[in-house]
């Protein structure tokens, strides 16, 4: 696998994997639940690494990047099966944020 991939390439590769190795997509509600599970696993590692909770034996050896990739994987699955082009979606999201938040954060006293 090459080092860098576009968002479109990620969507295509996940789709190929699902249709060959994974057999088929889980339904959308199942994947939404799996996404929440994966976010929970990421939160657990974050809270132990950067928060005040201590690691349990079962937490040791967990990789933060791998947990983030699990979240991304399921999110890409949901995008694929609902027809969302994530490249276009993120472009529109940047446009929205650049208009809505143009001065919002600069004027936030809490961020200074």
Secondary structure, DSSP 8 states (H G I E B T S, - for coil): --S---HHHHHHHHHHHHHHTS-S---HHHHHHHHHHHHHHHHHHHHHHTSS----GGGTT--HHHHHHHHHHHHHHHHHHHT--HHHHHHHHHHHHHHHTTTTTTT-GGG-
